[in-house]
Amino acid sequence: MEKREITAGSRIGAMLLDHIVMCFIIALLAMPVMSMEFKDAFNDNPFNTKSTIDWTMIIMVFGLSLYFNKDMIQGKSIAKRALKQEVINIKTGEVASSIKCLIRNITIVLWPIEVIAVLISPSRRIGDFIAGTKVDYISEERNSKPKVNTKNLLISLFIGFGLLYASSFLFSNNFGNGALDNPDYIESSYDKNLSNAIEQHLDSTMNTYLLNVNILVYDSIANDSLKYIAANFLLSENYIDNDSQFNEIKEEIFNSMFEIIPKSDFILMGKFIYDGKTSKKSTWRTYDWRKIKQDETNLLH
């Protein structure tokens, strides 16, 4: 029987199919948490933005680690099984181990470059040269269904998850130590008097735009000199869909807050909510005077 050669077309087809399938799997994994967050977005009760476990990030990282390990079972991803392809260890000529498959897929982050590499070398993209592997059609001459090594599978998943979880902190968009994404505020520093003062002031000055407002002020953030404010703004109308109008109202609300607390004294994470009979809208806005000042300085230069 004449041996079939891997072509660039078949490889790119497998890569595209894998990408679609893995994105679908990641979306399925994230859907329960995202649906819960969507439900919470319209909760106008006072909220605590500090969470011990960021389940959204953990599930997304786990999903991406599955992407990196898509070939871990007998050297075949879902697309490779459909197209009768498998990952081979160059040295032994046998199906590659789950660890080698993980190593070859780390370069998935260079997806466009890997596509170009496949056009030049269909059977071996950059990840294959690093891992010492290649892609070939399933052959009767080798054992294409080796016994699954559960221990190696778990090790591969653990390594993939660990690498992605660690890298997520390197690429998180934090400003100073008062990170708006997950501010490390001191819960015992909750300032009830200032929280009530800001609420009452906004209730009296912004009642045209706001049905209700909930404010939580924390006087201390770990390794930061600013206060932290978590706020819920329940809008009287759907201003969110009109960007220019919404931005004007947001500025008015913030300026009203500045009458109670200086704008250079705090960072804020605010949730703007419209809960109408026929539609529901929600959006987040953050505020940090240092970030604004830095952006203005950069524009001047």
C-alpha positions as a Markdown table, in Angstrom:
| # | Residue | x | y | z |
|---|---|---|---|---|
| 1 | Met | 0.0 | 0.0 | 0.0 |
| 2 | Glu | 1.4 | 3.4 | -1.0 |
| 3 | Lys | 2.2 | 5.6 | 2.0 |
| 4 | Arg | 0.2 | 8.8 | 2.2 |
| 5 | Glu | 2.1 | 12.0 | 2.8 |
| 6 | Ile | 0.8 | 14.7 | 5.1 |
| 7 | Thr | 0.0 | 17.9 | 3.1 |
| 8 | Ala | -0.2 | 21.5 | 4.2 |
| 9 | Gly | -3.9 | 21.5 | 3.4 |
| 10 | Ser | -4.7 | 18.5 | 5.6 |
| 11 | Arg | -2.7 | 20.0 | 8.5 |
| 12 | Ile | -4.2 | 23.4 | 8.3 |
| 13 | Gly | -7.7 | 21.8 | 8.1 |
| 14 | Ala | -6.9 | 19.8 | 11.3 |
| 15 | Met | -5.6 | 23.0 | 13.0 |
| 16 | Leu | -8.8 | 24.9 | 12.1 |
| 17 | Leu | -11.1 | 22.1 | 13.2 |
| 18 | Asp | -9.2 | 21.7 | 16.4 |
| 19 | His | -9.4 | 25.4 | 17.1 |
| 20 | Ile | -13.2 | 25.4 | 16.6 |
| 21 | Val | -13.7 | 22.3 | 18.7 |
| 22 | Met | -11.5 | 23.5 | 21.6 |
| 23 | Cys | -13.1 | 26.9 | 21.6 |
| 24 | Phe | -16.5 | 25.3 | 21.8 |
| 25 | Ile | -15.3 | 23.1 | 24.7 |
| 26 | Ile | -13.9 | 26.1 | 26.6 |
| 27 | Ala | -17.1 | 28.0 | 26.1 |
| 28 | Leu | -19.1 | 25.1 | 27.5 |
| 29 | Leu | -16.9 | 24.9 | 30.5 |
| 30 | Ala | -17.2 | 28.7 | 31.1 |
| 31 | Met | -20.9 | 28.9 | 30.5 |
| 32 | Pro | -22.1 | 28.0 | 34.0 |
| 33 | Val | -19.8 | 30.6 | 35.7 |
| 34 | Met | -20.6 | 33.2 | 33.1 |
| 35 | Ser | -24.3 | 32.7 | 33.5 |
| 36 | Met | -24.0 | 33.1 | 37.3 |
| 37 | Glu | -22.0 | 36.4 | 36.8 |
| 38 | Phe | -24.6 | 37.6 | 34.3 |
| 39 | Lys | -27.3 | 36.9 | 36.8 |
| 40 | Asp | -25.3 | 38.8 | 39.5 |
| 41 | Ala | -24.8 | 41.7 | 37.2 |
| 42 | Phe | -28.4 | 42.8 | 37.9 |
| 43 | Asn | -28.3 | 42.4 | 41.6 |
| 44 | Asp | -28.6 | 45.9 | 43.0 |
| 45 | Asn | -27.7 | 44.9 | 46.6 |
| 46 | Pro | -24.4 | 46.0 | 48.1 |
| 47 | Phe | -21.7 | 43.8 | 46.8 |
| 48 | Asn | -18.3 | 42.6 | 47.9 |
| 49 | Thr | -16.0 | 42.6 | 44.8 |
| 50 | Lys | -13.3 | 40.7 | 46.7 |
| 51 | Ser | -13.4 | 36.9 | 46.0 |
| 52 | Thr | -11.3 | 34.3 | 47.6 |
| 53 | Ile | -11.4 | 32.2 | 44.4 |
| 54 | Asp | -11.7 | 33.6 | 40.9 |
| 55 | Trp | -13.6 | 30.7 | 39.3 |
| 56 | Thr | -13.9 | 32.4 | 36.0 |
| 57 | Met | -10.1 | 32.6 | 35.6 |
| 58 | Ile | -9.6 | 29.1 | 36.9 |
| 59 | Ile | -12.1 | 27.6 | 34.5 |
| 60 | Met | -10.7 | 29.5 | 31.5 |
| 61 | Val | -7.2 | 28.5 | 32.4 |
| 62 | Phe | -8.3 | 24.9 | 32.7 |
| 63 | Gly | -10.0 | 25.1 | 29.3 |
| 64 | Leu | -6.8 | 26.5 | 27.8 |
| 65 | Ser | -4.8 | 23.8 | 29.4 |
| 66 | Leu | -7.0 | 21.3 | 27.7 |
| 67 | Tyr | -6.2 | 23.1 | 24.4 |
| 68 | Phe | -2.5 | 22.7 | 25.1 |
| 69 | Asn | -3.2 | 19.0 | 25.8 |
| 70 | Lys | -5.6 | 18.3 | 22.9 |
| 71 | Asp | -3.3 | 15.5 | 21.5 |
| 72 | Met | -2.6 | 13.9 | 24.9 |
| 73 | Ile | -4.8 | 10.7 | 24.4 |
| 74 | Gln | -2.9 | 8.4 | 22.0 |
| 75 | Gly | -1.3 | 11.4 | 20.2 |
| 76 | Lys | -4.6 | 12.4 | 18.6 |
| 77 | Ser | -6.8 | 15.4 | 19.0 |
| 78 | Ile | -10.5 | 15.3 | 18.0 |
| 79 | Ala | -9.6 | 16.7 | 14.6 |
| 80 | Lys | -6.7 | 14.3 | 14.1 |
| 81 | Arg | -8.9 | 11.4 | 14.8 |
| 82 | Ala | -11.4 | 12.6 | 12.3 |
| 83 | Leu | -8.7 | 13.1 | 9.7 |
| 84 | Lys | -6.8 | 9.9 | 10.6 |
| 85 | Gln | -3.7 | 11.7 | 11.8 |
| 86 | Glu | -1.5 | 11.3 | 14.9 |
| 87 | Val | 1.6 | 12.8 | 16.6 |
| 88 | Ile | 4.7 | 10.6 | 16.3 |
| 89 | Asn | 7.9 | 10.6 | 18.3 |
| 90 | Ile | 10.7 | 11.2 | 15.8 |
| 91 | Lys | 13.2 | 9.0 | 17.7 |
| 92 | Thr | 11.1 | 5.9 | 18.3 |
| 93 | Gly | 8.6 | 6.1 | 15.5 |
| 94 | Glu | 5.8 | 5.4 | 17.9 |
| 95 | Val | 2.9 | 7.5 | 19.0 |
| 96 | Ala | 4.2 | 10.5 | 21.1 |
| 97 | Ser | 3.6 | 10.6 | 24.8 |
| 98 | Ser | 1.2 | 13.1 | 26.4 |
| 99 | Ile | 4.2 | 15.1 | 27.7 |
| 100 | Lys | 5.7 | 15.5 | 24.2 |
| 101 | Cys | 2.3 | 16.5 | 22.9 |
| 102 | Leu | 2.0 | 19.2 | 25.5 |
| 103 | Ile | 5.5 | 20.5 | 24.7 |
| 104 | Arg | 4.6 | 20.7 | 20.9 |
| 105 | Asn | 1.4 | 22.6 | 21.7 |
| 106 | Ile | 3.0 | 25.3 | 23.8 |
| 107 | Thr | 3.7 | 27.2 | 20.6 |
| 108 | Ile | 0.0 | 27.4 | 19.8 |
| 109 | Val | 0.2 | 30.9 | 21.1 |
| 110 | Leu | 2.2 | 31.6 | 17.9 |
| 111 | Trp | -0.8 | 30.3 | 15.9 |
| 112 | Pro | -0.3 | 32.6 | 12.8 |
| 113 | Ile | 3.4 | 31.8 | 12.7 |
| 114 | Glu | 2.7 | 28.1 | 13.1 |
| 115 | Val | 0.4 | 28.2 | 10.0 |
| 116 | Ile | 3.2 | 29.6 | 8.0 |
| 117 | Ala | 5.5 | 26.9 | 9.3 |
| 118 | Val | 3.0 | 24.2 | 8.2 |
| 119 | Leu | 2.9 | 25.7 | 4.7 |
| 120 | Ile | 6.7 | 25.2 | 4.6 |
| 121 | Ser | 6.9 | 21.9 | 6.5 |
| 122 | Pro | 3.5 | 20.2 | 6.6 |
| 123 | Ser | 4.5 | 17.3 | 8.9 |
| 124 | Arg | 6.5 | 19.4 | 11.4 |
| 125 | Arg | 5.6 | 22.9 | 12.7 |
| 126 | Ile | 7.7 | 24.8 | 15.2 |
| 127 | Gly | 6.3 | 23.0 | 18.2 |
| 128 | Asp | 7.2 | 19.6 | 16.6 |
| 129 | Phe | 10.9 | 20.6 | 16.1 |
| 130 | Ile | 11.0 | 21.7 | 19.8 |
| 131 | Ala | 9.3 | 18.5 | 21.1 |
| 132 | Gly | 11.0 | 16.1 | 18.6 |
| 133 | Thr | 7.7 | 15.0 | 17.0 |
| 134 | Lys | 5.9 | 15.0 | 13.7 |
| 135 | Val | 2.4 | 14.5 | 12.4 |
| 136 | Asp | 1.7 | 11.5 | 10.2 |
| 137 | Tyr | -1.3 | 9.5 | 9.0 |
| 138 | Ile | -2.3 | 6.5 | 11.2 |
| 139 | Ser | -0.4 | 3.5 | 10.1 |
| 140 | Glu | -1.0 | -0.3 | 10.4 |
| 141 | Glu | 2.8 | -0.6 | 10.8 |
| 142 | Arg | 2.8 | 0.9 | 14.4 |
| 143 | Asn | 0.6 | 0.7 | 17.4 |
| 144 | Ser | -1.7 | 3.7 | 16.9 |
| 145 | Lys | -3.7 | 2.8 | 20.0 |
| 146 | Pro | -1.2 | 2.5 | 22.8 |
| 147 | Lys | -2.4 | 1.9 | 26.3 |
| 148 | Val | -3.4 | 5.3 | 27.9 |
| 149 | Asn | -1.0 | 6.3 | 30.6 |
| 150 | Thr | -3.3 | 8.0 | 33.1 |
| 151 | Lys | -0.4 | 9.2 | 35.3 |
| 152 | Asn | 1.2 | 11.0 | 32.3 |
| 153 | Leu | -2.2 | 12.5 | 31.3 |
| 154 | Leu | -2.6 | 14.0 | 34.8 |
| 155 | Ile | 0.9 | 15.3 | 34.8 |
| 156 | Ser | 0.4 | 16.9 | 31.4 |
| 157 | Leu | -2.8 | 18.6 | 32.5 |
| 158 | Phe | -1.2 | 19.8 | 35.8 |
| 159 | Ile | 1.8 | 21.2 | 34.0 |
| 160 | Gly | -0.3 | 23.0 | 31.4 |
| 161 | Phe | -2.6 | 24.4 | 34.0 |
| 162 | Gly | 0.3 | 25.5 | 36.2 |
| 163 | Leu | 2.1 | 27.3 | 33.3 |
| 164 | Leu | -1.1 | 29.1 | 32.2 |
| 165 | Tyr | -2.1 | 30.0 | 35.7 |
| 166 | Ala | 1.3 | 31.4 | 36.5 |
| 167 | Ser | 1.4 | 33.4 | 33.2 |
| 168 | Ser | -2.0 | 34.9 | 33.9 |
| 169 | Phe | -0.5 | 36.9 | 36.7 |
| 170 | Leu | 2.3 | 38.2 | 34.5 |
| 171 | Phe | -0.1 | 39.5 | 31.9 |
| 172 | Ser | -2.8 | 40.9 | 34.3 |
| 173 | Asn | -3.4 | 44.6 | 33.8 |
| 174 | Asn | -2.6 | 46.0 | 37.2 |
| 175 | Phe | -1.8 | 49.6 | 38.1 |
| 176 | Gly | 0.3 | 50.1 | 41.2 |
| 177 | Asn | -0.6 | 47.9 | 44.1 |
| 178 | Gly | -4.2 | 49.0 | 44.1 |
| 179 | Ala | -5.2 | 46.7 | 41.3 |
| 180 | Leu | -8.7 | 47.4 | 40.1 |
| 181 | Asp | -9.2 | 43.9 | 38.8 |
| 182 | Asn | -8.9 | 42.4 | 42.3 |
| 183 | Pro | -8.0 | 45.1 | 44.9 |
| 184 | Asp | -6.5 | 43.7 | 48.0 |
| 185 | Tyr | -8.5 | 45.9 | 50.3 |
| 186 | Ile | -8.6 | 45.3 | 54.1 |
| 187 | Glu | -12.1 | 44.2 | 55.0 |
| 188 | Ser | -11.8 | 45.3 | 58.6 |
| 189 | Ser | -11.2 | 48.9 | 57.3 |
| 190 | Tyr | -14.8 | 49.2 | 56.1 |
| 191 | Asp | -15.9 | 52.9 | 56.7 |
| 192 | Lys | -19.6 | 52.8 | 57.4 |
| 193 | Asn | -19.9 | 56.6 | 58.1 |
| 194 | Leu | -18.2 | 57.6 | 54.8 |
| 195 | Ser | -20.1 | 55.0 | 52.9 |
| 196 | Asn | -23.4 | 56.4 | 54.2 |
| 197 | Ala | -22.3 | 60.0 | 53.6 |
| 198 | Ile | -21.6 | 59.3 | 49.9 |
| 199 | Glu | -24.8 | 57.4 | 49.5 |
| 200 | Gln | -26.9 | 60.1 | 51.0 |
| 201 | His | -25.2 | 62.8 | 48.9 |
| 202 | Leu | -25.7 | 60.9 | 45.7 |
| 203 | Asp | -29.3 | 60.2 | 46.6 |
| 204 | Ser | -30.0 | 63.9 | 47.0 |
| 205 | Thr | -27.9 | 65.2 | 44.0 |
| 206 | Met | -28.2 | 62.5 | 41.4 |
| 207 | Asn | -31.8 | 61.3 | 42.0 |
| 208 | Thr | -32.7 | 62.4 | 38.4 |
| 209 | Tyr | -30.5 | 59.6 | 37.1 |
| 210 | Leu | -30.3 | 57.1 | 40.0 |
| 211 | Leu | -33.1 | 55.1 | 41.6 |
| 212 | Asn | -30.7 | 53.7 | 44.2 |
| 213 | Val | -27.0 | 53.7 | 45.1 |
| 214 | Asn | -25.0 | 51.3 | 47.3 |
| 215 | Ile | -21.5 | 52.3 | 48.4 |
| 216 | Leu | -18.9 | 50.3 | 50.3 |
| 217 | Val | -15.8 | 52.3 | 51.3 |
| 218 | Tyr | -12.7 | 50.6 | 52.6 |
| 219 | Asp | -10.0 | 52.9 | 54.1 |
| 220 | Ser | -7.1 | 50.6 | 53.5 |
| 221 | Ile | -5.7 | 48.6 | 50.5 |
| 222 | Ala | -2.7 | 46.4 | 51.1 |
| 223 | Asn | 0.5 | 48.2 | 50.0 |
| 224 | Asp | -1.4 | 51.2 | 48.8 |
| 225 | Ser | -2.2 | 54.6 | 50.2 |
| 226 | Leu | -5.6 | 55.0 | 48.7 |
| 227 | Lys | -9.1 | 54.0 | 49.8 |
| 228 | Tyr | -11.2 | 51.5 | 47.8 |
| 229 | Ile | -14.8 | 52.1 | 46.9 |
| 230 | Ala | -17.2 | 49.5 | 45.5 |
| 231 | Ala | -20.4 | 51.0 | 44.1 |
| 232 | Asn | -23.7 | 49.9 | 42.6 |
| 233 | Phe | -25.5 | 52.6 | 40.6 |
| 234 | Leu | -29.1 | 51.6 | 39.8 |
| 235 | Leu | -30.1 | 53.8 | 36.8 |
| 236 | Ser | -33.6 | 55.3 | 36.4 |
| 237 | Glu | -33.4 | 54.9 | 32.6 |
| 238 | Asn | -31.4 | 52.9 | 30.1 |
| 239 | Tyr | -28.5 | 55.4 | 29.6 |
| 240 | Ile | -26.0 | 52.6 | 28.9 |
| 241 | Asp | -26.9 | 52.2 | 25.2 |
| 242 | Asn | -26.2 | 55.9 | 24.5 |
| 243 | Asp | -22.4 | 56.2 | 25.0 |
| 244 | Ser | -22.2 | 59.9 | 25.0 |
| 245 | Gln | -25.1 | 60.4 | 27.4 |
| 246 | Phe | -23.9 | 57.6 | 29.6 |
| 247 | Asn | -20.4 | 59.1 | 29.8 |
| 248 | Glu | -21.8 | 62.5 | 30.7 |
| 249 | Ile | -24.0 | 61.0 | 33.5 |
| 250 | Lys | -21.1 | 59.0 | 34.8 |
| 251 | Glu | -18.9 | 62.1 | 35.0 |
| 252 | Glu | -21.7 | 63.9 | 36.9 |
| 253 | Ile | -22.0 | 61.1 | 39.4 |
| 254 | Phe | -18.2 | 60.9 | 39.9 |
| 255 | Asn | -18.0 | 64.7 | 40.3 |
| 256 | Ser | -20.7 | 64.6 | 42.9 |
| 257 | Met | -18.7 | 62.0 | 44.8 |
| 258 | Phe | -15.7 | 64.3 | 44.7 |
| 259 | Glu | -17.7 | 66.8 | 46.8 |
| 260 | Ile | -17.5 | 64.3 | 49.6 |
| 261 | Ile | -14.2 | 62.6 | 49.1 |
| 262 | Pro | -11.2 | 64.1 | 47.1 |
| 263 | Lys | -10.7 | 62.4 | 43.8 |
| 264 | Ser | -7.1 | 61.7 | 44.5 |
| 265 | Asp | -7.9 | 59.7 | 47.7 |
| 266 | Phe | -9.5 | 56.5 | 46.2 |
| 267 | Ile | -9.9 | 54.0 | 43.5 |
| 268 | Leu | -13.3 | 52.8 | 42.5 |
| 269 | Met | -15.1 | 49.9 | 40.8 |
| 270 | Gly | -18.6 | 50.9 | 39.9 |
| 271 | Lys | -21.4 | 48.8 | 38.4 |
| 272 | Phe | -24.1 | 50.7 | 36.5 |
| 273 | Ile | -27.3 | 48.8 | 36.3 |
| 274 | Tyr | -30.6 | 49.4 | 34.4 |
| 275 | Asp | -33.3 | 46.9 | 35.4 |
| 276 | Gly | -36.3 | 47.6 | 33.2 |
| 277 | Lys | -39.4 | 45.7 | 32.6 |
| 278 | Thr | -38.5 | 44.7 | 29.0 |
| 279 | Ser | -34.7 | 45.0 | 29.1 |
| 280 | Lys | -31.8 | 44.7 | 31.5 |
| 281 | Lys | -28.4 | 46.3 | 31.0 |
| 282 | Ser | -25.2 | 46.4 | 33.1 |
| 283 | Thr | -21.7 | 47.8 | 32.7 |
| 284 | Trp | -18.7 | 48.3 | 34.8 |
| 285 | Arg | -16.5 | 51.4 | 35.1 |
| 286 | Thr | -13.3 | 51.8 | 37.1 |
| 287 | Tyr | -11.6 | 54.9 | 38.4 |
| 288 | Asp | -8.0 | 55.6 | 39.5 |
| 289 | Trp | -6.8 | 59.2 | 39.5 |
| 290 | Arg | -3.2 | 58.0 | 39.1 |
| 291 | Lys | -4.0 | 56.2 | 35.9 |
| 292 | Ile | -5.8 | 59.2 | 34.5 |
| 293 | Lys | -2.9 | 61.4 | 35.4 |
| 294 | Gln | -0.5 | 59.0 | 33.8 |
| 295 | Asp | -2.5 | 58.9 | 30.6 |
| 296 | Glu | -2.7 | 62.7 | 30.5 |
| 297 | Thr | 1.1 | 62.9 | 31.0 |
| 298 | Asn | 1.7 | 60.4 | 28.2 |
| 299 | Leu | -0.5 | 62.5 | 25.8 |
| 300 | Leu | 1.5 | 65.6 | 26.5 |
| 301 | His | 4.6 | 63.8 | 25.5 |
